[in-house]
Amino acid sequence: MLDTIEEYLAECFRIESPPRVGELAERFHLSRVTLNSWFREQLDSTAAAYLKARQVDYAKWLLECTQLSATSIAYRAGFGTRRTFFRLFRQATECTPAEYRGAVCCAAPRDLNFN
């Protein structure tokens, strides 16, 4: 199931569309409640929190390995607005995208497969 979730996320990033719990539930022919139960049991997270975390992971990877502007990265990672991206990125990393980019070099992503 996790492979299918990652495929869904890759598709969302490819078309610069926000991942949605409802769409993911439809792919598995599950209700949102059942999908969230699976996420809680398997990943100790809600579906929405997992999807947002993966969006931030993708944004971090883009910051590390491209020279795209923060605004471009926000849209590529599926955040609806630049403001939402900055708010969620700061919550997740405790720094702004510019601060993050300045603090890291282009390292190989840990367990990410965004290429």
N, CA, C and O atoms as CSV, one atom per row, in Angstrom:
chain,resi,resn,atom,element,x,y,z
A,1,MET,N,N,0.826,-1.197,0.000
A,1,MET,CA,C,0.000,0.000,0.000
A,1,MET,C,C,0.871,1.263,0.000
A,1,MET,O,O,0.536,2.257,-0.644
A,2,LEU,N,N,1.981,1.210,0.723
A,2,LEU,CA,C,2.857,2.373,0.795
A,2,LEU,C,C,3.446,2.723,-0.573
A,2,LEU,O,O,3.625,3.899,-0.886
A,3,ASP,N,N,3.744,1.718,-1.382
A,3,ASP,CA,C,4.244,1.983,-2.737
A,3,ASP,C,C,3.216,2.754,-3.559
A,3,ASP,O,O,3.572,3.678,-4.291
A,4,THR,N,N,1.959,2.384,-3.442
A,4,THR,CA,C,0.899,3.069,-4.172
A,4,THR,C,C,0.743,4.501,-3.686
A,4,THR,O,O,0.483,5.405,-4.481
A,5,ILE,N,N,0.898,4.710,-2.398
A,5,ILE,CA,C,0.831,6.065,-1.836
A,5,ILE,C,C,1.966,6.913,-2.413
A,5,ILE,O,O,1.752,8.062,-2.800
A,6,GLU,N,N,3.162,6.346,-2.469
A,6,GLU,CA,C,4.312,7.079,-3.014
A,6,GLU,C,C,4.134,7.349,-4.511
A,6,GLU,O,O,4.540,8.405,-4.996
A,7,GLU,N,N,3.538,6.419,-5.238
A,7,GLU,CA,C,3.250,6.643,-6.656
A,7,GLU,C,C,2.256,7.788,-6.819
A,7,GLU,O,O,2.407,8.630,-7.704
A,8,TYR,N,N,1.240,7.813,-5.958
A,8,TYR,CA,C,0.254,8.892,-5.986
A,8,TYR,C,C,0.940,10.236,-5.732
A,8,TYR,O,O,0.676,11.212,-6.435
A,9,LEU,N,N,1.815,10.287,-4.733
A,9,LEU,CA,C,2.528,11.531,-4.424
A,9,LEU,C,C,3.410,11.961,-5.595
A,9,LEU,O,O,3.436,13.140,-5.947
A,10,ALA,N,N,4.120,11.031,-6.193
A,10,ALA,CA,C,4.972,11.361,-7.340
A,10,ALA,C,C,4.142,11.944,-8.480
A,10,ALA,O,O,4.569,12.889,-9.144
A,11,GLU,N,N,2.963,11.382,-8.701
A,11,GLU,CA,C,2.069,11.899,-9.736
A,11,GLU,C,C,1.625,13.314,-9.404
A,11,GLU,O,O,1.605,14.180,-10.279
A,12,CYS,N,N,1.268,13.556,-8.145
A,12,CYS,CA,C,0.855,14.902,-7.716
A,12,CYS,C,C,1.979,15.901,-7.940
A,12,CYS,O,O,1.742,16.998,-8.446
A,13,PHE,N,N,3.198,15.534,-7.568
A,13,PHE,CA,C,4.334,16.436,-7.739
A,13,PHE,C,C,4.620,16.677,-9.217
A,13,PHE,O,O,4.968,17.789,-9.613
A,14,ARG,N,N,4.474,15.647,-10.020
A,14,ARG,CA,C,4.726,15.766,-11.460
A,14,ARG,C,C,3.762,16.770,-12.099
A,14,ARG,O,O,4.155,17.532,-12.983
A,15,ILE,N,N,2.507,16.772,-11.656
A,15,ILE,CA,C,1.521,17.687,-12.251
A,15,ILE,C,C,1.287,18.930,-11.388
A,15,ILE,O,O,0.378,19.718,-11.652
A,16,GLU,N,N,2.121,19.095,-10.349
A,16,GLU,CA,C,2.049,20.254,-9.459
A,16,GLU,C,C,0.654,20.433,-8.874
A,16,GLU,O,O,0.083,21.523,-8.901
A,17,SER,N,N,0.129,19.352,-8.352
A,17,SER,CA,C,-1.204,19.333,-7.768
A,17,SER,C,C,-1.102,18.902,-6.307
A,17,SER,O,O,-0.323,18.006,-5.980
A,18,PRO,N,N,-1.879,19.528,-5.432
A,18,PRO,CA,C,-1.803,19.115,-4.021
A,18,PRO,C,C,-2.345,17.704,-3.823
A,18,PRO,O,O,-3.391,17.357,-4.372
A,19,PRO,N,N,-1.644,16.893,-3.045
A,19,PRO,CA,C,-2.185,15.575,-2.720
A,19,PRO,C,C,-3.392,15.727,-1.810
A,19,PRO,O,O,-3.406,16.582,-0.924
A,20,ARG,N,N,-4.391,14.907,-2.028
A,20,ARG,CA,C,-5.634,14.999,-1.253
A,20,ARG,C,C,-5.989,13.634,-0.673
A,20,ARG,O,O,-5.910,12.603,-1.341
A,21,VAL,N,N,-6.380,13.670,0.587
A,21,VAL,CA,C,-6.749,12.435,1.282
A,21,VAL,C,C,-7.912,11.754,0.572
A,21,VAL,O,O,-7.909,10.533,0.416
A,22,GLY,N,N,-8.896,12.519,0.145
A,22,GLY,CA,C,-10.055,11.954,-0.534
A,22,GLY,C,C,-9.683,11.209,-1.811
A,22,GLY,O,O,-10.204,10.126,-2.080
A,23,GLU,N,N,-8.779,11.796,-2.598
A,23,GLU,CA,C,-8.328,11.135,-3.825
A,23,GLU,C,C,-7.577,9.850,-3.509
A,23,GLU,O,O,-7.745,8.838,-4.189
A,24,LEU,N,N,-6.751,9.900,-2.476
A,24,LEU,CA,C,-5.999,8.716,-2.084
A,24,LEU,C,C,-6.945,7.607,-1.620
A,24,LEU,O,O,-6.765,6.442,-1.977
A,25,ALA,N,N,-7.937,7.968,-0.834
A,25,ALA,CA,C,-8.921,6.985,-0.369
A,25,ALA,C,C,-9.641,6.344,-1.555
A,25,ALA,O,O,-9.879,5.137,-1.560
A,26,GLU,N,N,-9.987,7.153,-2.560
A,26,GLU,CA,C,-10.651,6.616,-3.755
A,26,GLU,C,C,-9.776,5.595,-4.467
A,26,GLU,O,O,-10.282,4.583,-4.952
A,27,ARG,N,N,-8.480,5.841,-4.536
A,27,ARG,CA,C,-7.572,4.900,-5.204
A,27,ARG,C,C,-7.599,3.522,-4.556
A,27,ARG,O,O,-7.459,2.502,-5.230
A,28,PHE,N,N,-7.779,3.508,-3.248
A,28,PHE,CA,C,-7.812,2.240,-2.508
A,28,PHE,C,C,-9.232,1.726,-2.292
A,28,PHE,O,O,-9.431,0.683,-1.671
A,29,HIS,N,N,-10.213,2.458,-2.804
A,29,HIS,CA,C,-11.618,2.101,-2.615
A,29,HIS,C,C,-11.939,1.987,-1.122
A,29,HIS,O,O,-12.603,1.051,-0.678
A,30,LEU,N,N,-11.447,2.969,-0.368
A,30,LEU,CA,C,-11.669,3.017,1.079
A,30,LEU,C,C,-12.335,4.325,1.447
A,30,LEU,O,O,-12.250,5.307,0.710
A,31,SER,N,N,-12.994,4.332,2.586
A,31,SER,CA,C,-13.488,5.600,3.109
A,31,SER,C,C,-12.302,6.359,3.702
A,31,SER,O,O,-11.257,5.770,3.979
A,32,ARG,N,N,-12.468,7.648,3.893
A,32,ARG,CA,C,-11.408,8.443,4.523
A,32,ARG,C,C,-11.124,7.943,5.934
A,32,ARG,O,O,-9.976,7.936,6.379
A,33,VAL,N,N,-12.165,7.530,6.629
A,33,VAL,CA,C,-12.013,7.033,8.006
A,33,VAL,C,C,-11.159,5.766,8.012
A,33,VAL,O,O,-10.246,5.637,8.828
A,34,THR,N,N,-11.452,4.837,7.111
A,34,THR,CA,C,-10.693,3.592,7.042
A,34,THR,C,C,-9.243,3.869,6.648
A,34,THR,O,O,-8.318,3.273,7.200
A,35,LEU,N,N,-9.052,4.777,5.690
A,35,LEU,CA,C,-7.691,5.137,5.291
A,35,LEU,C,C,-6.924,5.741,6.466
A,35,LEU,O,O,-5.764,5.398,6.694
A,36,ASN,N,N,-7.561,6.629,7.200
A,36,ASN,CA,C,-6.904,7.229,8.365
A,36,ASN,C,C,-6.592,6.186,9.426
A,36,ASN,O,O,-5.560,6.271,10.092
A,37,SER,N,N,-7.456,5.217,9.587
A,37,SER,CA,C,-7.189,4.133,10.546
A,37,SER,C,C,-5.936,3.369,10.134
A,37,SER,O,O,-5.099,3.040,10.975
A,38,TRP,N,N,-5.810,3.086,8.838
A,38,TRP,CA,C,-4.619,2.392,8.355
A,38,TRP,C,C,-3.369,3.225,8.634
A,38,TRP,O,O,-2.364,2.701,9.113
A,39,PHE,N,N,-3.434,4.521,8.333
A,39,PHE,CA,C,-2.285,5.396,8.588
A,39,PHE,C,C,-1.915,5.398,10.065
A,39,PHE,O,O,-0.734,5.342,10.410
A,40,ARG,N,N,-2.907,5.460,10.930
A,40,ARG,CA,C,-2.612,5.471,12.369
A,40,ARG,C,C,-1.962,4.159,12.814
A,40,ARG,O,O,-1.010,4.162,13.594
A,41,GLU,N,N,-2.482,3.052,12.316
A,41,GLU,CA,C,-1.938,1.743,12.700
A,41,GLU,C,C,-0.550,1.495,12.129
A,41,GLU,O,O,0.332,0.993,12.826
A,42,GLN,N,N,-0.356,1.846,10.863
A,42,GLN,CA,C,0.898,1.509,10.183
A,42,GLN,C,C,1.984,2.577,10.324
A,42,GLN,O,O,3.166,2.246,10.416
A,43,LEU,N,N,1.600,3.839,10.342
A,43,LEU,CA,C,2.580,4.925,10.291
A,43,LEU,C,C,2.488,5.887,11.467
A,43,LEU,O,O,3.236,6.863,11.537
A,44,ASP,N,N,1.574,5.615,12.388
A,44,ASP,CA,C,1.382,6.474,13.554
A,44,ASP,C,C,1.184,7.940,13.148
A,44,ASP,O,O,1.783,8.848,13.725
A,45,SER,N,N,0.336,8.143,12.152
A,45,SER,CA,C,0.074,9.471,11.606
A,45,SER,C,C,-1.313,9.480,10.992
A,45,SER,O,O,-1.914,8.429,10.766
A,46,THR,N,N,-1.806,10.662,10.730
A,46,THR,CA,C,-3.027,10.746,9.934
A,46,THR,C,C,-2.610,10.818,8.468
A,46,THR,O,O,-1.459,11.127,8.159
A,47,ALA,N,N,-3.528,10.536,7.587
A,47,ALA,CA,C,-3.228,10.610,6.159
A,47,ALA,C,C,-2.827,12.035,5.781
A,47,ALA,O,O,-1.853,12.232,5.055
A,48,ALA,N,N,-3.565,13.019,6.265
A,48,ALA,CA,C,-3.279,14.417,5.928
A,48,ALA,C,C,-1.894,14.826,6.418
A,48,ALA,O,O,-1.150,15.481,5.689
A,49,ALA,N,N,-1.545,14.450,7.636
A,49,ALA,CA,C,-0.229,14.808,8.177
A,49,ALA,C,C,0.882,14.147,7.372
A,49,ALA,O,O,1.915,14.765,7.116
A,50,TYR,N,N,0.677,12.901,6.973
A,50,TYR,CA,C,1.684,12.191,6.175
A,50,TYR,C,C,1.873,12.879,4.824
A,50,TYR,O,O,3.005,13.103,4.395
A,51,LEU,N,N,0.768,13.214,4.154
A,51,LEU,CA,C,0.861,13.857,2.846
A,51,LEU,C,C,1.569,15.209,2.958
A,51,LEU,O,O,2.414,15.533,2.124
A,52,LYS,N,N,1.232,15.998,3.978
A,52,LYS,CA,C,1.892,17.304,4.174
A,52,LYS,C,C,3.380,17.123,4.448
A,52,LYS,O,O,4.206,17.877,3.934
A,53,ALA,N,N,3.721,16.124,5.256
A,53,ALA,CA,C,5.134,15.875,5.551
A,53,ALA,C,C,5.897,15.516,4.280
A,53,ALA,O,O,7.032,15.955,4.094
A,54,ARG,N,N,5.290,14.732,3.416
A,54,ARG,CA,C,5.940,14.358,2.160
A,54,ARG,C,C,6.065,15.569,1.228
A,54,ARG,O,O,7.043,15.680,0.489
A,55,GLN,N,N,5.086,16.474,1.258
A,55,GLN,CA,C,5.203,17.703,0.480
A,55,GLN,C,C,6.409,18.511,0.962
A,55,GLN,O,O,7.184,19.025,0.155
A,56,VAL,N,N,6.558,18.618,2.268
A,56,VAL,CA,C,7.696,19.346,2.831
A,56,VAL,C,C,8.995,18.640,2.459
A,56,VAL,O,O,9.976,19.300,2.117
A,57,ASP,N,N,9.018,17.311,2.518
A,57,ASP,CA,C,10.215,16.557,2.118
A,57,ASP,C,C,10.594,16.866,0.670
A,57,ASP,O,O,11.766,17.066,0.352
A,58,TYR,N,N,9.592,16.901,-0.191
A,58,TYR,CA,C,9.854,17.198,-1.597
A,58,TYR,C,C,10.371,18.618,-1.756
A,58,TYR,O,O,11.307,18.854,-2.519
A,59,ALA,N,N,9.778,19.561,-1.048
A,59,ALA,CA,C,10.235,20.950,-1.099
A,59,ALA,C,C,11.681,21.057,-0.612
A,59,ALA,O,O,12.481,21.786,-1.199
A,60,LYS,N,N,12.018,20.337,0.455
A,60,LYS,CA,C,13.391,20.342,0.959
A,60,LYS,C,C,14.348,19.813,-0.102
A,60,LYS,O,O,15.421,20.377,-0.312
A,61,TRP,N,N,13.962,18.740,-0.762
A,61,TRP,CA,C,14.798,18.179,-1.811
A,61,TRP,C,C,15.002,19.192,-2.939
A,61,TRP,O,O,16.116,19.353,-3.437
A,62,LEU,N,N,13.918,19.880,-3.343
A,62,LEU,CA,C,14.041,20.893,-4.396
A,62,LEU,C,C,14.937,22.048,-3.950
A,62,LEU,O,O,15.717,22.568,-4.748
A,63,LEU,N,N,14.835,22.446,-2.702
A,63,LEU,CA,C,15.694,23.511,-2.188
A,63,LEU,C,C,17.158,23.091,-2.195
A,63,LEU,O,O,18.043,23.899,-2.476
A,64,GLU,N,N,17.405,21.831,-1.886
A,64,GLU,CA,C,18.776,21.323,-1.838
A,64,GLU,C,C,19.389,21.156,-3.219
A,64,GLU,O,O,20.578,21.409,-3.408
A,65,CYS,N,N,18.591,20.738,-4.171
A,65,CYS,CA,C,19.152,20.261,-5.440
A,65,CYS,C,C,18.780,21.072,-6.669
A,65,CYS,O,O,19.121,20.687,-7.787
A,66,THR,N,N,18.085,22.191,-6.481
A,66,THR,CA,C,17.766,23.060,-7.617
A,66,THR,C,C,17.998,24.505,-7.207
A,66,THR,O,O,18.238,24.807,-6.038
A,67,GLN,N,N,17.924,25.372,-8.173
A,67,GLN,CA,C,18.010,26.811,-7.907
A,67,GLN,C,C,16.649,27.476,-8.112
A,67,GLN,O,O,16.570,28.694,-8.273
A,68,LEU,N,N,15.593,26.687,-8.106
A,68,LEU,CA,C,14.247,27.239,-8.264
A,68,LEU,C,C,13.933,28.209,-7.137
A,68,LEU,O,O,14.439,28.070,-6.023
A,69,SER,N,N,13.102,29.183,-7.435
A,69,SER,CA,C,12.675,30.125,-6.400
A,69,SER,C,C,11.752,29.417,-5.413
A,69,SER,O,O,11.173,28.376,-5.724
A,70,ALA,N,N,11.626,29.986,-4.236
A,70,ALA,CA,C,10.734,29.416,-3.223
A,70,ALA,C,C,9.301,29.366,-3.727
A,70,ALA,O,O,8.573,28.420,-3.425
A,71,THR,N,N,8.889,30.362,-4.484
A,71,THR,CA,C,7.529,30.373,-5.036
A,71,THR,C,C,7.329,29.216,-6.006
A,71,THR,O,O,6.302,28.538,-5.961
A,72,SER,N,N,8.298,28.985,-6.881
A,72,SER,CA,C,8.205,27.858,-7.821
A,72,SER,C,C,8.158,26.534,-7.072
A,72,SER,O,O,7.396,25.634,-7.425
A,73,ILE,N,N,8.972,26.426,-6.046
A,73,ILE,CA,C,8.997,25.198,-5.248
A,73,ILE,C,C,7.660,24.994,-4.551
A,73,ILE,O,O,7.161,23.870,-4.477
A,74,ALA,N,N,7.088,26.054,-4.049
A,74,ALA,CA,C,5.782,25.951,-3.377
A,74,ALA,C,C,4.757,25.307,-4.300
A,74,ALA,O,O,4.026,24.405,-3.891
A,75,TYR,N,N,4.703,25.770,-5.537
A,75,TYR,CA,C,3.722,25.230,-6.475
A,75,TYR,C,C,4.088,23.825,-6.938
A,75,TYR,O,O,3.209,22.975,-7.086
A,76,ARG,N,N,5.369,23.571,-7.168
A,76,ARG,CA,C,5.787,22.226,-7.594
A,76,ARG,C,C,5.491,21.178,-6.534
A,76,ARG,O,O,5.175,20.032,-6.855
A,77,ALA,N,N,5.594,21.571,-5.276
A,77,ALA,CA,C,5.328,20.636,-4.180
A,77,ALA,C,C,3.835,20.542,-3.856
A,77,ALA,O,O,3.439,19.808,-2.950
A,78,GLY,N,N,3.019,21.273,-4.587
A,78,GLY,CA,C,1.573,21.148,-4.426
A,78,GLY,C,C,0.958,22.020,-3.346
A,78,GLY,O,O,-0.184,21.799,-2.945
A,79,PHE,N,N,1.707,23.011,-2.872
A,79,PHE,CA,C,1.120,23.937,-1.896
A,79,PHE,C,C,0.300,24.949,-2.670
A,79,PHE,O,O,0.737,25.441,-3.711
A,80,GLY,N,N,-0.878,25.260,-2.173
A,80,GLY,CA,C,-1.786,26.146,-2.893
A,80,GLY,C,C,-1.285,27.569,-3.022
A,80,GLY,O,O,-1.516,28.224,-4.038
A,81,THR,N,N,-0.600,28.051,-1.996
A,81,THR,CA,C,-0.091,29.421,-2.019
A,81,THR,C,C,1.309,29.457,-1.438
A,81,THR,O,O,1.726,28.547,-0.721
A,82,ARG,N,N,2.020,30.513,-1.755
A,82,ARG,CA,C,3.358,30.723,-1.214
A,82,ARG,C,C,3.279,30.858,0.308
A,82,ARG,O,O,4.124,30.338,1.036
A,83,ARG,N,N,2.265,31.552,0.763
A,83,ARG,CA,C,2.095,31.768,2.205
A,83,ARG,C,C,1.896,30.447,2.950
A,83,ARG,O,O,2.497,30.232,4.002
A,84,THR,N,N,1.062,29.570,2.413
A,84,THR,CA,C,0.841,28.263,3.023
A,84,THR,C,C,2.143,27.467,3.054
A,84,THR,O,O,2.466,26.833,4.059
A,85,PHE,N,N,2.883,27.502,1.957
A,85,PHE,CA,C,4.160,26.810,1.897
A,85,PHE,C,C,5.103,27.312,2.988
A,85,PHE,O,O,5.675,26.512,3.729
A,86,PHE,N,N,5.266,28.617,3.090
A,86,PHE,CA,C,6.187,29.162,4.082
A,86,PHE,C,C,5.754,28.795,5.500
A,86,PHE,O,O,6.591,28.452,6.335
A,87,ARG,N,N,4.457,28.867,5.775
A,87,ARG,CA,C,3.960,28.554,7.114
A,87,ARG,C,C,4.210,27.092,7.463
A,87,ARG,O,O,4.735,26.794,8.536
A,88,LEU,N,N,3.842,26.182,6.575
A,88,LEU,CA,C,4.013,24.757,6.854
A,88,LEU,C,C,5.482,24.345,6.851
A,88,LEU,O,O,5.893,23.486,7.632
A,89,PHE,N,N,6.267,24.957,5.974
A,89,PHE,CA,C,7.691,24.635,5.932
A,89,PHE,C,C,8.353,25.060,7.246
A,89,PHE,O,O,9.152,24.314,7.813
A,90,ARG,N,N,8.026,26.230,7.714
A,90,ARG,CA,C,8.610,26.732,8.965
A,90,ARG,C,C,8.171,25.874,10.152
A,90,ARG,O,O,8.969,25.600,11.048
A,91,GLN,N,N,6.912,25.453,10.163
A,91,GLN,CA,C,6.435,24.569,11.240
A,91,GLN,C,C,7.217,23.263,11.253
A,91,GLN,O,O,7.552,22.747,12.319
A,92,ALA,N,N,7.503,22.735,10.082
A,92,ALA,CA,C,8.165,21.433,9.982
A,92,ALA,C,C,9.666,21.510,10.232
A,92,ALA,O,O,10.252,20.571,10.771
A,93,THR,N,N,10.293,22.614,9.847
A,93,THR,CA,C,11.759,22.679,9.887
A,93,THR,C,C,12.310,23.715,10.857
A,93,THR,O,O,13.506,23.725,11.149
A,94,GLU,N,N,11.446,24.577,11.351
A,94,GLU,CA,C,11.839,25.685,12.232
A,94,GLU,C,C,12.769,26.678,11.541
A,94,GLU,O,O,13.542,27.372,12.201
A,95,CYS,N,N,12.694,26.743,10.209
A,95,CYS,CA,C,13.433,27.764,9.474
A,95,CYS,C,C,12.664,28.080,8.189
A,95,CYS,O,O,11.774,27.333,7.783
A,96,THR,N,N,13.021,29.186,7.564
A,96,THR,CA,C,12.396,29.544,6.296
A,96,THR,C,C,13.040,28.733,5.177
A,96,THR,O,O,14.107,28.152,5.376
A,97,PRO,N,N,12.415,28.683,4.017
A,97,PRO,CA,C,13.048,27.988,2.899
A,97,PRO,C,C,14.439,28.545,2.565
A,97,PRO,O,O,15.354,27.779,2.266
A,98,ALA,N,N,14.600,29.859,2.614
A,98,ALA,CA,C,15.913,30.459,2.317
A,98,ALA,C,C,16.944,30.051,3.363
A,98,ALA,O,O,18.086,29.746,3.021
A,99,GLU,N,N,16.555,30.044,4.620
A,99,GLU,CA,C,17.470,29.617,5.680
A,99,GLU,C,C,17.849,28.151,5.494
A,99,GLU,O,O,19.005,27.770,5.679
A,100,TYR,N,N,16.873,27.344,5.131
A,100,TYR,CA,C,17.138,25.920,4.907
A,100,TYR,C,C,18.124,25.739,3.761
A,100,TYR,O,O,19.098,24.994,3.880
A,101,ARG,N,N,17.867,26.425,2.651
A,101,ARG,CA,C,18.738,26.308,1.483
A,101,ARG,C,C,20.160,26.737,1.831
A,101,ARG,O,O,21.121,26.121,1.369
A,102,GLY,N,N,20.303,27.770,2.627
A,102,GLY,CA,C,21.623,28.249,3.001
A,102,GLY,C,C,22.357,27.326,3.954
A,102,GLY,O,O,23.583,27.381,4.052
A,103,ALA,N,N,21.622,26.484,4.654
A,103,ALA,CA,C,22.224,25.632,5.678
A,103,ALA,C,C,22.620,24.252,5.172
A,103,ALA,O,O,23.356,23.538,5.852
A,104,VAL,N,N,22.146,23.862,3.992
A,104,VAL,CA,C,22.432,22.512,3.494
A,104,VAL,C,C,23.042,22.579,2.104
A,104,VAL,O,O,22.886,23.565,1.384
A,105,CYS,N,N,23.721,21.539,1.751
A,105,CYS,CA,C,24.212,21.404,0.381
A,105,CYS,C,C,23.393,20.307,-0.289
A,105,CYS,O,O,22.569,19.656,0.354
A,106,CYS,N,N,23.618,20.111,-1.552
A,106,CYS,CA,C,22.843,19.096,-2.273
A,106,CYS,C,C,23.330,17.712,-1.870
A,106,CYS,O,O,24.302,17.194,-2.419
A,107,ALA,N,N,22.651,17.135,-0.920
A,107,ALA,CA,C,22.982,15.790,-0.457
A,107,ALA,C,C,21.995,14.804,-1.063
A,107,ALA,O,O,20.891,15.180,-1.458
A,108,ALA,N,N,22.388,13.575,-1.131
A,108,ALA,CA,C,21.472,12.544,-1.630
A,108,ALA,C,C,20.295,12.430,-0.693
A,108,ALA,O,O,20.488,12.324,0.519
A,109,PRO,N,N,19.082,12.449,-1.212
A,109,PRO,CA,C,17.916,12.306,-0.338
A,109,PRO,C,C,17.979,11.000,0.450
A,109,PRO,O,O,18.449,9.978,-0.049
A,110,ARG,N,N,17.508,11.055,1.659
A,110,ARG,CA,C,17.567,9.906,2.550
A,110,ARG,C,C,16.834,8.704,1.959
A,110,ARG,O,O,17.473,7.806,1.411
A,111,ASP,N,N,15.565,8.672,2.055
A,111,ASP,CA,C,14.789,7.544,1.529
A,111,ASP,C,C,13.796,8.041,0.490
A,111,ASP,O,O,12.766,7.412,0.247
A,112,LEU,N,N,14.112,9.156,-0.108
A,112,LEU,CA,C,13.179,9.777,-1.040
A,112,LEU,C,C,13.515,9.367,-2.456
A,112,LEU,O,O,14.670,9.099,-2.787
A,113,ASN,N,N,12.499,9.323,-3.280
A,113,ASN,CA,C,12.690,8.966,-4.673
A,113,ASN,C,C,11.924,9.961,-5.524
A,113,ASN,O,O,10.851,9.650,-6.042
A,114,PHE,N,N,12.474,11.160,-5.668
A,114,PHE,CA,C,11.768,12.223,-6.391
A,114,PHE,C,C,12.269,12.391,-7.815
A,114,PHE,O,O,11.721,13.205,-8.558
A,115,ASN,N,N,13.277,11.660,-8.213
A,115,ASN,CA,C,13.820,11.821,-9.565
A,115,ASN,C,C,12.909,11.230,-10.595
A,115,ASN,O,O,13.212,11.278,-11.787
